[in-house]
Amino acid sequence: MQRGEKHPASLMIGIDVGSTTVKAVVVDPANNEILWSDYQRHHTRQAEKVLEFLLAIGNQFSTVPQDRIRMFVTGSGAGPIAEHIGAKFVQEVNAVTMAVEQLHPDVGSVIELGGQDAKIIIFKQNEETGDKQALTSMNDKCASGTGTTIDKCMIKVGMPAEEVSRLHFDDSRLHHVAAKCGVFAETDIVNLVKSGIPAPEIMCSLADAIVMQNLSVLTRGNTLRHRVLLLGGPNTYLPFLQECWRKRIPQSWEERGYAYPRDVPLEELIFVPENSQYYAAFGAVMYGMHE
């Protein structure tokens, strides 16, 4: 996605090296505008994909001197790469939190699903100081409830990616899927396929299991606060997953007696922002500039 042919005096590059994809943004530090961005699967070749992106950025912004370019990396695969490309490493929860605070200061919670991890951030007011605090939790020990599990199950049900991206969430015929473990989820999916359950029903059941698992475990007993930001590849590209969040989050609010504005449309209370797949990469730049 190119944002014009601007060649500013200096550049900030943010790269998010994830477990399945690499995301990169080029930011003009004068106004924080994203001038260039890309999102691609790396097929386990993380370093090669990062190099490919850097070559593309170098060609696009060839008039900017190297000493006027700063680089920041984040994500599960960024640590070993940072030193080799002269980049500063930024922890990914810090990066996402910084991006959200910059772009959406009014947001109450964040749910980010990655390839092999999931994050929930809840912003709360410190009653003593009045400052905003970010309560963060992350599932990085197991790939359950993440993009990898969804990818594998799409293959097992035989549903092409373009068909899955057009699917809408329907909770009228849901089946049990164990979302606590990716392997258990895949086993349940295979059994549902063998039982002749239609593929859309299986994918909706998987979405529901993932959403309920993350809502019950990753919130760590806390209640999501309204204006929930949905980030990461799965939340960006799978409308049926977005619709499932919009179905289950208000139910959890009702159960917990949480007062949320019922006159505001759910699409505004629980939403996917523009460039949602790039928040960690952009946040790495913001975090680096802030430091």
One Martini backbone bead per residue (centre of mass of N, CA, C, O) as a GRO file, in nm:
protein
  291
    1MET     BB    1   0.087   0.042   0.030
    2GLN     BB    2   0.081   0.346  -0.105
    3ARG     BB    3   0.156   0.713  -0.005
    4GLY     BB    4   0.309   0.813  -0.221
    5GLU     BB    5   0.611   1.025  -0.325
    6LYS     BB    6   0.744   1.089  -0.063
    7HIS     BB    7   1.057   1.271   0.054
    8PRO     BB    8   1.174   1.301   0.334
    9ALA     BB    9   1.431   1.385   0.549
   10SER     BB   10   1.308   1.153   0.732
   11LEU     BB   11   1.292   0.814   0.885
   12MET     BB   12   1.061   0.558   1.001
   13ILE     BB   13   1.097   0.211   1.089
   14GLY     BB   14   0.853  -0.056   1.115
   15ILE     BB   15   0.884  -0.400   1.243
   16ASP     BB   16   0.679  -0.699   1.235
   17VAL     BB   17   0.786  -1.015   1.362
   18GLY     BB   18   0.615  -1.287   1.317
   19SER     BB   19   0.512  -1.621   1.302
   20THR     BB   20   0.372  -1.566   0.990
   21THR     BB   21   0.439  -1.250   0.968
   22VAL     BB   22   0.523  -0.939   0.797
   23LYS     BB   23   0.535  -0.599   0.916
   24ALA     BB   24   0.544  -0.267   0.754
   25VAL     BB   25   0.658   0.077   0.821
   26VAL     BB   26   0.661   0.416   0.698
   27VAL     BB   27   0.755   0.713   0.879
   28ASP     BB   28   0.684   1.048   0.933
   29PRO     BB   29   0.811   1.236   1.198
   30ALA     BB   30   0.657   1.513   1.146
   31ASN     BB   31   0.336   1.349   1.128
   32ASN     BB   32   0.297   1.023   1.143
   33GLU     BB   33   0.292   0.925   0.857
   34ILE     BB   34   0.206   0.674   0.638
   35LEU     BB   35   0.396   0.597   0.339
   36TRP     BB   36   0.440   0.279   0.397
   37SER     BB   37   0.318  -0.067   0.337
   38ASP     BB   38   0.334  -0.419   0.459
   39TYR     BB   39   0.189  -0.766   0.417
   40GLN     BB   40   0.343  -1.089   0.487
   41ARG     BB   41   0.418  -1.398   0.442
   42HIS     BB   42   0.715  -1.603   0.537
   43HIS     BB   43   0.744  -1.915   0.556
   44THR     BB   44   0.987  -1.919   0.790
   45ARG     BB   45   1.131  -1.646   0.643
   46GLN     BB   46   1.204  -1.384   0.810
   47ALA     BB   47   1.472  -1.249   0.721
   48GLU     BB   48   1.408  -1.245   0.414
   49LYS     BB   49   1.155  -1.063   0.438
   50VAL     BB   50   1.292  -0.822   0.566
   51LEU     BB   51   1.492  -0.772   0.335
   52GLU     BB   52   1.281  -0.726   0.118
   53PHE     BB   53   1.158  -0.475   0.251
   54LEU     BB   54   1.419  -0.301   0.265
   55LEU     BB   55   1.461  -0.289  -0.041
   56ALA     BB   56   1.192  -0.154  -0.107
   57ILE     BB   57   1.241   0.098   0.067
   58GLY     BB   58   1.508   0.187  -0.065
   59ASN     BB   59   1.379   0.233  -0.349
   60GLN     BB   60   1.149   0.435  -0.259
   61PHE     BB   61   1.384   0.604  -0.057
   62SER     BB   62   1.669   0.692  -0.206
   63THR     BB   63   1.704   1.010  -0.101
   64VAL     BB   64   1.747   0.904   0.183
   65PRO     BB   65   1.961   0.910   0.415
   66GLN     BB   66   2.083   0.676   0.631
   67ASP     BB   67   2.126   0.887   0.881
   68ARG     BB   68   1.785   0.943   0.850
   69ILE     BB   69   1.741   0.644   0.960
   70ARG     BB   70   1.511   0.462   1.163
   71MET     BB   71   1.484   0.145   1.352
   72PHE     BB   72   1.205  -0.079   1.443
   73VAL     BB   73   1.139  -0.377   1.636
   74THR     BB   74   0.894  -0.645   1.651
   75GLY     BB   75   0.819  -0.940   1.789
   76SER     BB   76   0.893  -1.281   1.812
   77GLY     BB   77   1.132  -1.249   1.562
   78ALA     BB   78   1.316  -0.982   1.627
   79GLY     BB   79   1.561  -1.021   1.814
   80PRO     BB   80   1.779  -1.165   1.614
   81ILE     BB   81   1.757  -0.920   1.391
   82ALA     BB   82   1.817  -0.633   1.499
   83GLU     BB   83   2.135  -0.619   1.496
   84HIS     BB   84   2.174  -0.679   1.180
   85ILE     BB   85   1.990  -0.394   1.108
   86GLY     BB   86   2.006  -0.160   1.324
   87ALA     BB   87   1.785  -0.213   1.547
   88LYS     BB   88   1.529  -0.151   1.772
   89PHE     BB   89   1.386  -0.311   2.037
   90VAL     BB   90   1.027  -0.380   2.089
   91GLN     BB   91   0.790  -0.460   2.283
   92GLU     BB   92   0.475  -0.550   2.173
   93VAL     BB   93   0.287  -0.443   2.394
   94ASN     BB   94   0.409  -0.159   2.393
   95ALA     BB   95   0.353  -0.098   2.096
   96VAL     BB   96   0.045  -0.128   2.095
   97THR     BB   97  -0.017   0.070   2.323
   98MET     BB   98   0.107   0.321   2.187
   99ALA     BB   99  -0.071   0.324   1.932
  100VAL     BB  100  -0.344   0.351   2.077
  101GLU     BB  101  -0.282   0.613   2.237
  102GLN     BB  102  -0.236   0.782   1.975
  103LEU     BB  103  -0.505   0.697   1.793
  104HIS     BB  104  -0.699   0.587   2.067
  105PRO     BB  105  -0.762   0.742   2.362
  106ASP     BB  106  -1.080   0.623   2.395
  107VAL     BB  107  -0.998   0.343   2.447
  108GLY     BB  108  -1.060   0.050   2.663
  109SER     BB  109  -0.981  -0.192   2.454
  110VAL     BB  110  -0.775  -0.483   2.348
  111ILE     BB  111  -0.774  -0.718   2.063
  112GLU     BB  112  -0.509  -0.945   1.972
  113LEU     BB  113  -0.450  -1.147   1.686
  114GLY     BB  114  -0.224  -1.379   1.596
  115GLY     BB  115  -0.059  -1.649   1.492
  116GLN     BB  116   0.061  -1.738   1.820
  117ASP     BB  117  -0.098  -1.495   1.963
  118ALA     BB  118  -0.255  -1.322   2.246
  119LYS     BB  119  -0.411  -1.000   2.327
  120ILE     BB  120  -0.492  -0.802   2.624
  121ILE     BB  121  -0.613  -0.462   2.675
  122ILE     BB  122  -0.676  -0.260   2.971
  123PHE     BB  123  -0.809   0.052   3.043
  124LYS     BB  124  -0.734   0.239   3.342
  125GLN     BB  125  -0.806   0.429   3.620
  126ASN     BB  126  -0.629   0.591   3.856
  127GLU     BB  127  -0.762   0.688   4.154
  128GLU     BB  128  -0.515   0.854   4.270
  129THR     BB  129  -0.386   0.997   3.991
  130GLY     BB  130  -0.564   0.964   3.703
  131ASP     BB  131  -0.420   0.770   3.545
  132LYS     BB  132  -0.346   0.567   3.281
  133GLN     BB  133  -0.388   0.213   3.262
  134ALA     BB  134  -0.228  -0.095   3.151
  135LEU     BB  135  -0.374  -0.407   3.117
  136THR     BB  136  -0.186  -0.704   3.052
  137SER     BB  137  -0.228  -0.993   2.829
  138MET     BB  138  -0.066  -1.314   2.728
  139ASN     BB  139  -0.067  -1.572   2.473
  140ASP     BB  140   0.257  -1.764   2.421
  141LYS     BB  141   0.235  -2.096   2.481
  142CYS     BB  142  -0.021  -2.114   2.285
  143ALA     BB  143  -0.209  -2.139   1.969
  144SER     BB  144  -0.464  -2.096   2.084
  145GLY     BB  145  -0.668  -1.859   1.948
  146THR     BB  146  -0.535  -1.833   1.654
  147GLY     BB  147  -0.432  -1.815   1.327
  148THR     BB  148  -0.314  -2.101   1.303
  149THR     BB  149  -0.569  -2.258   1.380
  150ILE     BB  150  -0.742  -2.144   1.153
  151ASP     BB  151  -0.573  -2.238   0.915
  152LYS     BB  152  -0.584  -2.546   0.974
  153CYS     BB  153  -0.902  -2.566   0.974
  154MET     BB  154  -0.950  -2.474   0.686
  155ILE     BB  155  -0.812  -2.720   0.560
  156LYS     BB  156  -0.986  -2.946   0.700
  157VAL     BB  157  -1.267  -2.828   0.572
  158GLY     BB  158  -1.215  -2.713   0.273
  159MET     BB  159  -1.179  -2.386   0.289
  160PRO     BB  160  -1.134  -2.122   0.126
  161ALA     BB  161  -1.019  -1.812   0.201
  162GLU     BB  162  -1.233  -1.647   0.036
  163GLU     BB  163  -1.476  -1.785   0.178
  164VAL     BB  164  -1.408  -1.712   0.472
  165SER     BB  165  -1.408  -1.391   0.415
  166ARG     BB  166  -1.745  -1.422   0.360
  167LEU     BB  167  -1.822  -1.507   0.629
  168HIS     BB  168  -2.088  -1.545   0.866
  169PHE     BB  169  -2.211  -1.527   1.175
  170ASP     BB  170  -2.364  -1.834   1.320
  171ASP     BB  171  -2.542  -1.947   1.628
  172SER     BB  172  -2.762  -2.182   1.555
  173ARG     BB  173  -2.507  -2.406   1.480
  174LEU     BB  174  -2.325  -2.524   1.729
  175HIS     BB  175  -2.009  -2.675   1.819
  176HIS     BB  176  -1.778  -2.852   1.979
  177VAL     BB  177  -1.471  -2.672   2.076
  178ALA     BB  178  -1.142  -2.700   2.189
  179ALA     BB  179  -0.962  -2.396   2.275
  180LYS     BB  180  -0.723  -2.457   2.483
  181CYS     BB  181  -0.618  -2.631   2.231
  182GLY     BB  182  -0.507  -2.669   1.916
  183VAL     BB  183  -0.512  -2.979   1.895
  184PHE     BB  184  -0.800  -3.023   2.004
  185ALA     BB  185  -0.940  -2.850   1.795
  186GLU     BB  186  -0.855  -3.017   1.548
  187THR     BB  187  -0.988  -3.281   1.640
  188ASP     BB  188  -1.278  -3.171   1.645
  189ILE     BB  189  -1.287  -3.085   1.349
  190VAL     BB  190  -1.243  -3.365   1.224
  191ASN     BB  191  -1.499  -3.493   1.354
  192LEU     BB  192  -1.700  -3.300   1.215
  193VAL     BB  193  -1.629  -3.375   0.928
  194LYS     BB  194  -1.696  -3.683   0.958
  195SER     BB  195  -2.007  -3.604   1.042
  196GLY     BB  196  -2.103  -3.380   0.814
  197ILE     BB  197  -2.044  -3.096   0.883
  198PRO     BB  198  -2.064  -2.797   0.782
  199ALA     BB  199  -1.820  -2.568   0.731
  200PRO     BB  200  -1.954  -2.306   0.845
  201GLU     BB  201  -2.024  -2.430   1.123
  202ILE     BB  202  -1.733  -2.493   1.207
  203MET     BB  203  -1.614  -2.203   1.188
  204CYS     BB  204  -1.814  -2.078   1.392
  205SER     BB  205  -1.733  -2.264   1.626
  206LEU     BB  206  -1.440  -2.173   1.637
  207ALA     BB  207  -1.485  -1.874   1.687
  208ASP     BB  208  -1.641  -1.911   1.951
  209ALA     BB  209  -1.417  -2.059   2.106
  210ILE     BB  210  -1.204  -1.836   2.086
  211VAL     BB  211  -1.361  -1.606   2.217
  212MET     BB  212  -1.434  -1.748   2.488
  213GLN     BB  213  -1.145  -1.813   2.573
  214ASN     BB  214  -1.036  -1.518   2.580
  215LEU     BB  215  -1.256  -1.403   2.774
  216SER     BB  216  -1.193  -1.608   3.017
  217VAL     BB  217  -0.865  -1.594   3.031
  218LEU     BB  218  -0.726  -1.313   2.934
  219THR     BB  219  -0.880  -1.117   3.140
  220ARG     BB  220  -0.824  -1.207   3.441
  221GLY     BB  221  -1.123  -1.109   3.560
  222ASN     BB  222  -1.169  -0.887   3.375
  223THR     BB  223  -1.336  -0.614   3.221
  224LEU     BB  224  -1.421  -0.496   2.946
  225ARG     BB  225  -1.399  -0.195   2.785
  226HIS     BB  226  -1.539   0.025   2.607
  227ARG     BB  227  -1.410   0.037   2.318
  228VAL     BB  228  -1.313  -0.207   2.107
  229LEU     BB  229  -1.013  -0.321   1.974
  230LEU     BB  230  -0.940  -0.485   1.665
  231LEU     BB  231  -0.652  -0.687   1.609
  232GLY     BB  232  -0.502  -0.824   1.354
  233GLY     BB  233  -0.539  -1.045   1.107
  234PRO     BB  234  -0.800  -1.207   1.183
  235ASN     BB  235  -0.970  -0.945   1.259
  236THR     BB  236  -0.933  -0.809   0.975
  237TYR     BB  237  -1.012  -1.068   0.758
  238LEU     BB  238  -1.262  -1.183   0.960
  239PRO     BB  239  -1.588  -1.115   0.990
  240PHE     BB  240  -1.695  -1.356   1.170
  241LEU     BB  241  -1.513  -1.275   1.410
  242GLN     BB  242  -1.618  -0.993   1.460
  243GLU     BB  243  -1.917  -1.083   1.506
  244CYS     BB  244  -1.856  -1.255   1.755
  245TRP     BB  245  -1.755  -1.034   1.939
  246ARG     BB  246  -2.030  -0.865   1.915
  247LYS     BB  247  -2.188  -1.094   2.063
  248ARG     BB  248  -2.013  -1.168   2.335
  249ILE     BB  249  -1.932  -0.908   2.482
  250PRO     BB  250  -2.217  -0.801   2.567
  251GLN     BB  251  -2.284  -1.055   2.730
  252SER     BB  252  -2.058  -1.009   2.942
  253TRP     BB  253  -2.168  -0.736   3.037
  254GLU     BB  254  -2.439  -0.837   3.137
  255GLU     BB  255  -2.336  -1.052   3.342
  256ARG     BB  256  -2.152  -0.813   3.500
  257GLY     BB  257  -2.295  -0.528   3.502
  258TYR     BB  258  -2.199  -0.349   3.265
  259ALA     BB  259  -2.186  -0.009   3.173
  260TYR     BB  260  -2.302   0.049   2.852
  261PRO     BB  261  -2.376   0.209   2.554
  262ARG     BB  262  -2.680   0.119   2.401
  263ASP     BB  263  -2.696   0.366   2.175
  264VAL     BB  264  -2.448   0.232   2.051
  265PRO     BB  265  -2.318   0.087   1.804
  266LEU     BB  266  -2.136  -0.202   1.781
  267GLU     BB  267  -1.939  -0.094   1.552
  268GLU     BB  268  -1.830   0.130   1.770
  269LEU     BB  269  -1.759  -0.050   2.025
  270ILE     BB  270  -1.661  -0.282   1.807
  271PHE     BB  271  -1.352  -0.237   1.625
  272VAL     BB  272  -1.185  -0.189   1.308
  273PRO     BB  273  -0.921  -0.028   1.216
  274GLU     BB  274  -0.718   0.130   1.040
  275ASN     BB  275  -0.437  -0.057   1.013
  276SER     BB  276  -0.462  -0.306   1.220
  277GLN     BB  277  -0.203  -0.483   1.119
  278TYR     BB  278   0.015  -0.222   1.206
  279TYR     BB  279   0.035  -0.142   1.514
  280ALA     BB  280   0.309  -0.260   1.606
  281ALA     BB  281   0.489  -0.116   1.399
  282PHE     BB  282   0.397   0.171   1.470
  283GLY     BB  283   0.450   0.152   1.779
  284ALA     BB  284   0.756   0.117   1.762
  285VAL     BB  285   0.802   0.403   1.661
  286MET     BB  286   0.661   0.558   1.889
  287TYR     BB  287   0.838   0.442   2.117
  288GLY     BB  288   1.109   0.543   2.007
  289MET     BB  289   1.033   0.847   2.002
  290HIS     BB  290   0.959   0.871   2.304
  291GLU     BB  291   1.255   0.787   2.407
   0.00000   0.00000   0.00000
